[in-house]
Amino acid sequence: MEIEENSELDLFEAFNKHADDPRIPEVVKDMEAELGDGNNKPEILPKLAQYELTLLDWVEEHKGYREYVAIAGKCWPAFQTQFGFVPCYVNSRLTGMGIPVSCEVDIYGCLSEFIGEAVSDDIVTLLDINNSVPKDMYKESIEGKFDYKFTDTFMGFHCGNTCSKKLSKCSMEYQMIMARSLPEEVTQGTLEGDIVPGNITFYRLQSTADNILRAYVAEGEVLPVATKSFGGIGVFAIPEMGRFYRHVLIEKNYPHHGAVAFGHFGKALFEVFKYIGVDVSEIGYNQPKSLPYPTENPFA
């Protein structure tokens, strides 16, 4: 289910109709309990509650006979200038309710999240994959403590869409990236915190421009290492990640978003991708060093 700016039921119009919704104080109270000491932007909570109720009502009114719902939502830059806040925290809460939400109208990311939730029976998240772990952090907190090379590690990051249940500690903040070009006051409403350490599966389903389904699956973990950064973020480690990134994610033109399931579900996801029609040759994974990729230089 996708919500766009020009949908039949205009989202902003529906939002305004919820301005005096009597349920808002109850939702705000629930948000306050969830955020605890991290409730740094209490003034924005009523608007976020209003938006959450707008989406939940929209889902109920439009899902028809469907039992399951997922949302690919538009989140920036037009959202902030129109609504006056960011949707990140609400996205995280809906995902925690069993309604996966992807950022940036990422439809295949949304579908990937839904698949992961069905397989894991747990909350999932969607993160950017294109951030390196600083070398000094690797030297200080990872090298010699964990059995991973520098090129096995990366920062999994997003503005604030990860459910609080999957964060070691959370806080309500403004969106630092958006605030570079927009007034800070319209970027309030993002959820920040380090992602809980533990096993993860990093995966995605995608279609090419000529309608060929592709997918990738890689198992790894979030390390118990402080990120010293912002957003919903974690220090991830996947064996042979550097090669996997080069020869699968980049060469196969995957987008920057990857879905994260909390646990090792590679076997099940591989079978699901086969079941929905992905050819086995189009399912990438983090191949061990002893198994070169087709385009990998054997002399390197």
N, C-alpha and C positions, 0 to 999 in steps of 0.2 A: 504494500500500500504506500503510495507516494504522495506527498503533499507538496505542491508547487505554488508559486506566487499567483499564478493565473488559474488555479483550480476552480471547479464549478462553484464550490462554496469557498469564497475568499477567506483565507485564514485570518487575516487582520480584522475583517468584519466580524467573524465568529468570536475572535478574542475580545473585541469591544463589547459584544453582547453579554460577555461573562463578567463585566466590570463590577457588578453588584451581586455576584453569585454568593448566596449565603454560606456555601461550603468553603469559601476561601479561608476563613480563620482556622477551620479544622485542619486544612492542608498545611497552613503556615505552622501550626503547632506541631504537626508531624515532621516538617522540615527542621524546625528548631531542635526537636529531639534527635533527629538523625545527625545534624551538624555538631551539636554539643558546643564545646569550646571553640570550634572552628567556624562559628556563625559570625563572620566578620563583616557581613553586609546585610544586616537585618532589615534595612529599609527596602531592599529589593524583593524580599520574600513574598509579599502580597501579589506583586506582578508575576512572579514565577509560578505561584499557586494558581493564579488566574489562567496562565498559559497552559499549565498541566491539566487543569479541568477542561479547557478548550479542546485539547488533543484527545483526552479520554472520552469526552462527549462526541467528538467528531468520529472517533473509531466506532463507538457504539451505534451511531446513526448510519454508518456507511459500510460496516463489515458484512451486512446481509447474512447469508447462510454460513459464512466462513467462521471457523472456530478459532483460527490463529491469525494474528496480525503482526506485521512489522512495518516500520516507517523509514523511508528515505527522505530526510528533511533538509530543506535549504537553510543554511545557518549563517552565511556571511558572503559579502559585506552588507547586502541590502537588509538583512534581518535586523541588525542593530539600529540602523537609521530609521527603520519603520516602527519597531517595537520599543526601542530604548533600552534593551538589555540583550544578553546572549542566551541561547536556549540550552547550553551545555548541561547545567545541573538538572534541568527537567528531562533531558535526554537520558541522563544517567539513572534517574529515578524510574522512568518508564521501562528501561532495560531491566532494572531490578524487579519490576512487576511482571516480567515475562513478555514484554513488548519490545523486541530489539529495535534500536534506533541507530541509523547510520548518519554521519555528518556529510555535508557537501553533496547531497542528493546522490550518494553512492549506492546505486540500486543493487549491484552485485555484492557490494560490501554488506548491505542489509540482508540479502539472501544468504550470504556466508554466515553472518551472525545467527540467523534463524536456524540454519543447519547445525551449527555448533551447539546452540541451546538444546535442540532436539536430541543430539547425540550425547551431550554431557549431562543433561537434565540440571543445568546450572546456568548462572549468569555468564555472559560473554562480554567482550569489549572489542572495539575497533581502534587500531593504533597506527600512527605513522611509523615506518620502518627505516627511514633514511637519516638516522642520527647515530653518529659514532660515540662510543665511550671515550672521554678524554684520556689521553695516554697516562697522565699523572694519576688519575683515578684508578686506572687499570693497575699501575705499578703499586699504588698504595693499598688498594682494597681487594684486588682479585689475584694478581700474580702470586703464585706460591700457596695461596689459600684454596683455590679452586682449580680443577684440572681443565682449564680453558686457555687457549691462545688469545691474544689480543683480537685477532680477526674473527674469533668465535663470538665476540660480544657486540652488543649494540644497545642503544636507548630506544625502547618502545614508548612512544609519546603521543598524546593528543591533548587538545586544549582543556578538556574537563568533562568528557562523556563517560568515564568509567564509573560504575556504580560504587558507592561508598563502602559496600560490603567487600569489595575487592581492593580497598586501599588500607594501608596500615594505619593511616590517620588522615582525616580530610579537613579541608578548610574552604570556605567560600571566598572567592577573590574576583578581581577583574581580569579580563583576557589580555595578557601582556602583548601578544602579537598584534591583535586588532587595534590596541591602544596606540600603536605606532602611527596610525593614519586616521584614527577616529578619536573623538573626545572620550576620555577614560570613563565618564559617567554612563555612556551607552554600552560599555563593554562589561558591565557587572553581571555576575551570575554563572561563573565558571567554577568547577569543583577541582581542587588541587590536592595532590597527595601522592606518596610513593606506593606503587602497586605491591600487594602482598607477595612475599617470596614463596616459591613453590613451583611444582611442575606445571608446564603449559604446553599447549599445541598451537603452533602458528600456522595458519592455513588461509586459503582463499579460493573461491570459484570465480571464473571470469570468462567472458566471451570475446573473441577477436572481432575485428571489423567485418570479416567474412563469415561470421556465425559459427566459429569452431569453439566449442567449450574447452577450457583449460582449467587446471587446478594445481595447487601445490599444498604439501603438508610437511611440517617439520616439528619434531618434538624437542623440547628443551626445558629451560627453567628460568624463573625470575630469581636473581641472586639477592641475598640479604645485604645489599650494599646501598647506602644512602645516595640518592641521585644528586643532591645539592642543586636542584633545578626546579622548574615550575610546571604547572599542568598536571595531568594524570600521567605518571611516568614511572618506568622501572628499568633497571639494568638487566637485560636479557642475555642469555647465553644459549647458543645452539651449536652443537658440534659441526665444524666445517662451514660455519655461517658465511664466511667471506666468499668461498667458492659458490655456495648456494645462491648468494645474492647476485654474483656476477653472471653465472651461467643459467640461472632460472629466472629470478625476479627481473633483472635488467634485460637479458637477451629475449625473454618472452614478453616484454613490454607490459608487465604487471603495474598497476597503479601503486601509489605510495601507501595506501591503506592495506593493512593485514588484520584478519580477525584472530582473536585470541580466546581459546577455551582453557579453562583452568583445570588442568590434569592432562594425562597422556591419552589421547584418543586417536592417534594416527591410524591404527588398524581399522577402526570403525569409519573414520572419515574417508579413507582410501576406498572402502567398499561402497560408501554412499555415493562418492563421485563416479565410480563405475556404474552404479545402479541408475543414476540419472543421465547417463549417456556420455560421460567423458571417456575418451579412448585412453587406455592405460599408458600409451606413449605420450599423452598430454598431461599426465599427472607428475609434476616435479616433486623431488624431495631432496634433502641434504645428503648427497651421496658421500660415502666415506672416501678417504684419500686413495684407497686401493681401487676405487671404481671411478675413473675419470668421466667427465661429461663429454658428449660427442664433440663439442667445440673446444675442449680444454687441450692446451698444448702438453703433450706427454713428456716433453723435455723440461718443462718449467719447474 
